[in-house]
Amino acid sequence: MLLLWALLGLLGGAFAYRLADQTLEDEGLAGWGLLPRCARCGRVQGPLGRLAVLAIPLRRGCPGCGQRPGREQLVVELGAAALVALVAWRAATPAQAAVHALGTLLLVTATLTDLRERLIPNAVTYPGTALALALSLLPGAVGPAAALLGGVVGGGLGVLMLGVGLLLYRRADVFGLGDVKLAVFIGAASGFPDALRAFVLGVVVGGGLGLAVALARRSTRVTMPYGPALAIGAYLTWVLPT
């Protein structure tokens, strides 16, 4: 089963990488059409051209222009495979494994967009939150009440962090609305009370990363995208024992 989850993570990692590209171009899933197309020439791509883990060693690419996935996509695919396999292994039920695996892929997408453009698109967080709430109805999942309360708690804590960031830095790029929406998704996917743990871990990770950035840049005015920290906090909540 772990091999199947790893394969899902591999395929999902390729999808997450390309979805990050599409959402940053304001196209989202609509930009894919019925089949994924090459970003350079627009031609429909086969599986050998879409998956870096196959395209790079086999030297295969787009049938139209020959463009192959880059090494960054390869790292994302392999990393997603490992992350999904681990989170599925740590899950208590099959339903929880499905929610956390899909949640992990969404967190990968949000991390990519935030690192690239300091942006977490609504095309990622809105469908993700709706899917988390829907999957909470499955037997063995957290349940709709816990998922809804987790989303409310995550969003409330996110708004609080947004206010703190504005108060301390007088800037909206320290903890933005995209981070708040990501916190809502994490809360819905984690359920209550795990939403609290996920947010606290995310803040701790964010504080550590922020301190490292400040020391490296020798300035307290330098900020970093907060989405990756929230993603790490959520993932740690899903895989670490309570």
C-alpha positions in Angstrom: 0.0 0.0 0.0 2.8 2.4 0.7 4.1 2.0 -2.8 0.7 2.9 -4.1 0.6 6.0 -1.9 4.1 6.9 -3.1 3.0 6.6 -6.7 0.0 8.8 -6.0 2.4 11.3 -4.4 4.7 11.1 -7.5 1.8 11.8 -9.9 0.3 14.4 -7.5 3.7 16.1 -7.2 3.9 16.6 -11.0 0.3 17.9 -10.9 1.0 20.2 -8.0 4.1 21.7 -9.7 2.2 22.4 -13.0 -0.9 23.6 -11.1 1.3 26.1 -9.3 2.4 27.4 -12.7 -1.1 27.7 -13.9 -2.5 29.4 -10.9 0.3 32.0 -11.0 -0.8 32.7 -14.6 -4.4 33.2 -13.3 -5.6 30.2 -15.3 -5.9 27.6 -12.5 -7.5 24.3 -13.6 -9.2 26.1 -16.5 -5.8 26.5 -18.1 -5.4 22.7 -18.4 -8.4 22.1 -20.6 -9.3 18.4 -21.0 -5.6 17.4 -21.2 -2.4 19.1 -19.8 -0.7 21.2 -22.4 2.9 22.4 -22.8 3.5 25.8 -21.3 5.7 26.8 -24.2 3.8 25.7 -27.4 0.4 24.7 -26.0 0.5 21.2 -27.5 -1.1 18.4 -25.5 1.5 16.4 -23.6 1.8 12.7 -23.0 2.7 11.2 -19.7 6.4 10.9 -20.6 6.5 14.6 -21.2 4.7 15.6 -18.0 6.5 13.5 -15.5 10.0 14.6 -14.7 10.9 11.3 -13.2 10.4 9.7 -16.6 11.1 12.6 -19.0 14.5 13.5 -17.7 16.2 10.0 -17.7 14.5 9.0 -21.0 15.2 12.4 -22.6 11.5 12.8 -23.6 9.7 16.0 -23.8 6.8 17.9 -25.4 6.1 16.4 -28.9 5.7 19.9 -30.3 8.8 21.8 -29.0 10.8 19.2 -27.2 10.7 21.0 -23.8 11.4 18.7 -20.9 10.5 19.1 -17.2 13.3 20.7 -15.1 15.2 19.3 -12.2 13.1 21.4 -9.8 10.0 19.5 -10.8 11.9 16.2 -10.3 12.7 17.3 -6.8 9.0 18.2 -6.1 7.8 14.9 -7.5 10.2 12.7 -5.5 9.6 14.9 -2.4 5.8 14.6 -2.7 6.0 10.8 -3.1 7.9 10.5 0.2 5.7 13.0 2.0 2.4 11.3 0.8 3.7 7.8 1.7 4.7 9.0 5.2 1.5 10.8 5.9 -0.6 7.8 4.7 1.5 5.5 6.8 0.9 7.6 9.9 -2.9 8.0 9.3 -5.2 6.1 11.7 -7.9 5.3 9.1 -8.1 5.1 5.3 -10.3 8.2 5.2 -7.7 10.1 7.2 -5.0 8.9 4.9 -6.9 10.2 1.9 -7.6 13.6 3.4 -4.0 14.1 4.6 -2.5 12.8 1.3 -4.6 15.2 -0.7 -3.9 18.0 1.8 -0.2 17.4 1.5 -0.3 17.9 -2.2 -2.3 21.1 -1.8 0.3 22.3 0.7 3.0 21.5 -1.8 1.2 23.7 -4.4 0.7 26.6 -1.9 4.3 26.4 -0.8 5.5 26.6 -4.4 3.4 29.6 -5.3 4.3 31.4 -2.0 8.0 30.9 -2.5 7.9 32.0 -6.1 5.6 35.0 -5.9 4.6 35.4 -2.2 1.1 34.5 -3.3 -1.3 31.7 -2.2 -4.1 31.7 -4.9 -7.8 31.3 -4.1 -7.8 28.7 -6.8 -5.8 26.5 -4.4 -7.3 27.3 -1.0 -11.0 27.6 -1.8 -11.4 24.2 -3.6 -9.1 22.6 -1.0 -11.2 23.8 1.9 -14.4 22.7 0.2 -12.9 19.2 -0.5 -11.7 18.9 3.1 -15.2 19.6 4.4 -16.7 17.2 2.0 -14.3 14.4 2.8 -14.9 14.9 6.6 -18.2 13.1 6.0 -16.4 9.9 5.2 -16.4 7.1 7.8 -13.2 7.3 9.8 -12.6 11.0 9.0 -12.7 13.8 11.6 -16.4 14.5 11.0 -18.1 17.6 9.6 -18.5 19.4 13.0 -14.8 19.0 13.9 -13.7 20.0 10.3 -16.0 23.1 10.3 -14.8 24.1 13.8 -11.2 23.5 12.8 -11.6 25.8 9.8 -13.2 28.5 11.9 -10.4 28.3 14.5 -7.7 28.3 11.8 -9.3 31.3 10.1 -9.7 33.1 13.4 -6.1 32.6 14.4 -5.0 33.6 10.9 -6.9 36.9 11.2 -5.2 37.4 14.6 -1.8 36.9 13.1 -2.7 39.2 10.3 -3.5 41.9 12.8 -0.3 41.3 14.7 1.8 41.5 11.5 0.1 44.8 10.6 0.7 46.2 14.1 4.3 45.3 14.4 5.5 45.8 10.8 2.8 48.1 9.3 2.9 45.9 6.3 0.4 43.4 4.8 3.1 41.1 3.4 4.2 39.5 6.7 1.1 37.5 7.1 -1.4 38.1 4.4 -5.0 37.1 3.5 -3.6 34.2 1.5 -2.1 32.8 4.7 -5.4 33.3 6.5 -7.2 31.3 3.8 -4.5 28.6 4.0 -5.0 28.5 7.7 -8.7 27.9 7.2 -7.9 25.0 4.9 -5.4 23.5 7.3 -8.0 23.8 10.1 -10.7 22.0 8.1 -8.3 19.3 7.0 -6.9 18.7 10.5 -10.2 19.1 12.4 -10.5 20.4 15.9 -8.5 20.3 18.2 -5.6 19.4 15.9 -6.1 22.7 14.1 -4.8 24.5 17.2 -1.7 22.2 17.2 -1.1 22.7 13.5 -1.3 26.5 13.8 1.0 26.7 16.8 3.6 24.5 15.1 3.3 26.7 12.0 3.9 29.8 14.1 6.9 28.2 15.8 8.4 27.1 12.5 7.7 30.5 11.0 9.4 32.2 13.9 12.5 30.1 13.6 12.7 30.6 9.8 12.1 34.4 10.2 14.9 34.6 12.8 17.2 32.8 10.5 16.3 35.1 7.6 16.8 38.2 9.8 20.2 37.0 11.0 21.3 36.1 7.4 20.1 39.5 6.0 21.1 41.4 9.2 17.8 43.2 9.2 14.5 42.8 11.1 12.6 44.5 8.2 13.2 41.6 5.9 10.3 39.2 5.8 9.7 35.8 4.4 6.6 34.1 2.9 4.6 32.5 5.8 2.8 29.9 3.8 5.6 27.3 3.9 5.8 27.6 7.7 2.1 26.9 8.0 2.4 24.0 5.6 5.2 22.5 7.7 3.2 22.9 10.9 0.2 21.2 9.4 2.3 18.3 8.0 4.1 17.8 11.3 0.7 17.6 13.1 -0.4 14.9 10.7 2.7 12.7 11.0 3.9 13.2 14.6 2.2 11.3 17.4 -0.1 13.3 19.7 
